[in-house]
Amino acid sequence: DTEKLIAHYFPNICFAAVFGQREGINVKPDPTIVHDILTIARTDKEDALYVGDSGVDMQTAANAGITACGVTWGFRPRTELEAFRPEYIVNEASEILTIAMSR
C-alpha cells in the first residue's frame, strides 16, 4: 500500500497527503487525486510540480494543469515520457530539487 511504501522509503519527510488508489475515485490520468492533494496542501497548481515515471503520469499532470517532470529511472522508457512533452525530464533525483527551487 502507498502509505507503507512512503513510510519505509521516506520516513523523515512530512507529506501533506499520501494517496494511492481509492474506492470511488477515478484513477490516473483523471486529475481528481491531484486536485484533492492541492486542496489539502493549500497549494495553487501554478506552484506544484508533478513528478512521475510514465506517460499516464504526464497525462495526469496535463489534465490537472500542472507542470510535469518525468523521471527516467522508472519502469517505462524515456521515449514514453518524451511523447507527452513534459516541461522537464530528469535523470537524477537531485535535479528535481533544483527545478523545484527555481520555480
N, C-alpha and C positions, 0 to 999 in steps of 0.2 A: 504494500500500500504506500501511497505517495508520502504520507506523513512520517512513516517509519524510515523510508529512504532519506528524507530530508534530515531527520533527527540523527541518523547514523553518519551521513556524509558532511553535514553542515551543523554540527552541534553548537557552535558558538555564534551562529547567526540568528537574529531575531526577525523572522519573516512576518510581515503584516498579515499574510494569509497563505495557506498552502491547500490547494485543491487538486484532487485527481478527478476521475470520472465520478459524477454524482447522479443519482437516480432522479429522473425527471428534468435534467438539464441537458440541453443539446451538447454534443461533443464537437471538438475542433473539426473543421475550421469555423464553426459558429463562434462569434465573439462574446457570447454571454459570460463565460468564465473570466475573460479579460475585463469586461465591464464591472463584474462583481468585485474583482480584486482592486480595481481602480477606486471604486466606491469605498471599500473597506479601508484602503490606504489613504483615502482623501487626496488622490493624485490626479492631475489632469493628464489626458492621453498625450499631450504635447511634451510632457515631462517624463514619459515612460519609454523604455526600450524593451522590445520583445525579443528574447534570445531563444533560439531553437535550432534543432538539427535536421529538420525535414521540410519538404515542400508544404506539408499541412501546416506546420508552424508558421511558415512565411505567409501562407494564405490567411491564417488566423490573425496575424498582425495586420495584414492589409484590410481584412474585414472589420477589424476594430479601429482602424485609422491610426495605428501606432507604428513608429519606426521599427523596422525589423533588422535583426542581426543574426545571420546564420553562422553556425559553428561547424567546422569541418571534421571534428572528431566524433561525430555521431554515427548512427547506423546507416545513413543514407549518403550517397556520393555528392561531392561538391557540385557536380553538374545539375543535380536536382535543385539545390539551393539557387544556383545561378539562373535557372529557368524562371524563377519568381522575382528576380531582380531586387533583392533586399538592398537597403541602403549600405549595409555593411556585411562582409563575410570575413570571419577571423579564423586564424589557425591556432591561436594560443589564448587561454583564459585571461591572461593579463591584458590582452587587447580590449576586452570588454570594459574593464575598469577605465582604461584610457578614453574610450568612447563615452562612457557614462559621465566622466568628469568634464568632458569638453562640451557637453550639452547644456 
